[in-house]
Every structure is written in C-alpha cells, then in structure tokens.
Amino acid sequence: MNTQGVQNSVKGAYKPRIEQRILIMTAVPAERDAVLRGLGGETGFDVLAAGVGPVAAAVQTAKALARAKYSLVISAGIGGGFPGKAEVGSLVVASEIIAADLGAETQEGFCSLEQLGFGSSRVPVDEDLLNLVYETLLGSKLPVNTGPVLTISTVTGTAEKARELAGRVPGAAAEAMEGYGVALAAQDSGVEVLELRAISNLVGPRDRSAWRIKEALEALEAATSILVRVLK
Ligand SMILES: O=C(O)c1cccc(C(=O)CC[C@H]2O[C@@H](n3cnc4c(=O)[nH]cnc43)[C@H](O)[C@@H]2O)c1
C-alpha cells in the first residue's frame, strides 16, 4: 500500500485519502473511447491512449504521473484470454501483472528476470482493491475472472506458445501488451495499479478474423460504467 491511499482491515475498503484523480491508460483510441463512454462524463478521471506495447505504455504513464497527482492508475483495454480461463466477451481483472517475455531463452527453457538475478518481472495488485473491483463486477452479473495477466511484446500466435506461457505462469488468465509498462511507471511513483482486460480473442493460433473487438469494447465500456461508482 502506498502513502497516498488508506486501507483498513475491512475487505474492499480501499479509499483514496484525499480527492485525487484516477488515470486510465489504454493502447489505442478505440479503447480510450470505450472507457470514456463508460465513464459517461464523470469527472476525476484522465483517459489516455498511449500506443501499443509496454514501452509506449510506460513512457506515457510516467509522463502523465509527472504532470498530475493520481491515487490510482488502471491499464485497461482488450486482451487475449487463455482457453478455459477467460472466454471471449468476458472481463479479466489482474491479480498480478507479469512481464512474461522479459528474460532469456536457454536450452533448458525460459529464464525470468528473477532467475537471472535482475529484479522482478511481477507487479502485485493491492488485494483489497482487487477484491473491490472483482466483486463489484461479479455482482453486476458481467462475466468476470481474476488471475495473472501477462504482458508480452509479441502477441502469441501458436498453440505451443500459449501452452508454454500457461505452463510458466500457473493460472494465467489473459495476455495483453501494456500492463507491465503501466504498472512499473505507477510503482515507481508509489501509486496503486490495476489492470482490466476485456477479452477479444483466445490466446493461441493466430486468427485475426476471429477477434471480437466490438464485443470486447462493449464489455470494456460496461465494466467502466459499473466501476466508476466504486472507484471514486
Ligand atoms: O482494429 C480495431 O478496430 C481495434 C480496436 C481496438 C483495439 C485494437 C487492437 O488491436 C488493440 C491492440 C491491443 O490489444 C491487446 N490485445 C488484444 N488481444 C491480444 C492478444 O491476444 N495478445 C496480446 N495482446 C492483445 C494488446 O494489449 C494491444 O495493445 C484494434
């Protein structure tokens, strides 16, 4: 928990200590616009489209955090769901934000930053905040799961790679391309972070024609319109 928020022992009791803004980072304008529609003109939120990938996300998040005070940063957008963990059209709230391809390939398999001794490839999510968001969405009857969300720089395009990632991160629910960049910038500023993904496709063999972007953007909008009531 950082110094900008207050928690007590009651589950789901996350409350910003003073009125501060919430920053929502998306990748592309279509995601930003879905979030803005969900917010319905509510004040206290800044919503940005940073570009695709963790580097653009980190750079733009850090710049935004330098411009204003925020109590919370949310990485939001569409994402791929791991088969059996998150269906197309559903939502995933990250329990942990993991840089899944940051490391080294070896003859024995993938070596993470931790294994290489270069720090952490994982950014934790505050448990009370996660519970508040997950339970709110669950209560709203929107299809929602929680689990680790992987950040990758290259969209997974084979069943073999999907199996490798799921094997490496037990319980992995979704993958996307920005969460870890947003999370690292937030962590560096001592601000809490969340990642919310609306599932447009399954992680596995590439079939861009099967991506259900419209449905995912509608789910993102619906989730935002529910969450706006509890996050402020
Ligand atoms: O073409 C469009 O209309 C359109 C509208 C909104 C978003 C897009 C994107 O292509 C966004 C790219 C964005 O999506 C995330 N994403 C979605 N599925 C996956 C996946 O299976 N693996 C990794 N990332 C995924 C990712 O965060 C990209 O930034 C197009």
The ligand as an SDF file (V2000), in Angstrom:
LIG
                    3D

 30 33  0  0  0  0  0  0  0  0999 V2000
   -8.9590   -2.7960  -35.2360 O   0  0  0  0  0  0  0  0  0  0  0  0
   -9.6280   -2.2420  -34.3510 C   0  0  0  0  0  0  0  0  0  0  0  0
  -10.7310   -1.6800  -34.5400 O   0  0  0  0  0  0  0  0  0  0  0  0
   -9.1230   -2.2670  -32.9920 C   0  0  0  0  0  0  0  0  0  0  0  0
   -9.8650   -1.6790  -31.9800 C   0  0  0  0  0  0  0  0  0  0  0  0
   -9.3960   -1.7230  -30.6990 C   0  0  0  0  0  0  0  0  0  0  0  0
   -8.1870   -2.3550  -30.4240 C   0  0  0  0  0  0  0  0  0  0  0  0
   -7.4720   -2.9510  -31.4300 C   0  0  0  0  0  0  0  0  0  0  0  0
   -6.2060   -3.6080  -31.1840 C   0  0  0  0  0  0  0  0  0  0  0  0
   -5.6690   -4.3320  -31.9770 O   0  0  0  0  0  0  0  0  0  0  0  0
   -5.6230   -3.3370  -29.8670 C   0  0  0  0  0  0  0  0  0  0  0  0
   -4.2890   -3.9710  -29.6720 C   0  0  0  0  0  0  0  0  0  0  0  0
   -4.1900   -4.2360  -28.2030 C   0  0  0  0  0  0  0  0  0  0  0  0
   -4.9550   -5.3420  -27.8780 O   0  0  0  0  0  0  0  0  0  0  0  0
   -4.3690   -6.0760  -26.8850 C   0  0  0  0  0  0  0  0  0  0  0  0
   -4.5470   -7.4850  -27.2610 N   0  0  0  0  0  0  0  0  0  0  0  0
   -5.7070   -7.9960  -27.7190 C   0  0  0  0  0  0  0  0  0  0  0  0
   -5.6050   -9.3040  -27.8910 N   0  0  0  0  0  0  0  0  0  0  0  0
   -4.3580   -9.6640  -27.5470 C   0  0  0  0  0  0  0  0  0  0  0  0
   -3.6690  -10.9030  -27.5010 C   0  0  0  0  0  0  0  0  0  0  0  0
   -4.1930  -11.9820  -27.7970 O   0  0  0  0  0  0  0  0  0  0  0  0
   -2.3950  -10.8570  -27.0960 N   0  0  0  0  0  0  0  0  0  0  0  0
   -1.7980   -9.7130  -26.7450 C   0  0  0  0  0  0  0  0  0  0  0  0
   -2.4100   -8.5140  -26.7780 N   0  0  0  0  0  0  0  0  0  0  0  0
   -3.6830   -8.4840  -27.1600 C   0  0  0  0  0  0  0  0  0  0  0  0
   -2.9520   -5.5610  -26.7500 C   0  0  0  0  0  0  0  0  0  0  0  0
   -2.8120   -5.0150  -25.4730 O   0  0  0  0  0  0  0  0  0  0  0  0
   -2.8000   -4.5000  -27.8200 C   0  0  0  0  0  0  0  0  0  0  0  0
   -2.3660   -3.2800  -27.3490 O   0  0  0  0  0  0  0  0  0  0  0  0
   -7.9180   -2.9010  -32.7320 C   0  0  0  0  0  0  0  0  0  0  0  0
  1  2  2  0
  2  3  1  0
  2  4  1  0
  4  5  1  0
  4 30  2  0
  5  6  2  0
  6  7  1  0
  7  8  2  0
  8  9  1  0
  8 30  1  0
  9 10  2  0
  9 11  1  0
 11 12  1  0
 12 13  1  0
 13 14  1  0
 13 28  1  0
 14 15  1  0
 15 16  1  0
 15 26  1  0
 16 17  1  0
 16 25  1  0
 17 18  2  0
 18 19  1  0
 19 20  1  0
 19 25  2  0
 20 21  2  0
 20 22  1  0
 22 23  1  0
 23 24  2  0
 24 25  1  0
 26 27  1  0
 26 28  1  0
 28 29  1  0
M  END
$$$$
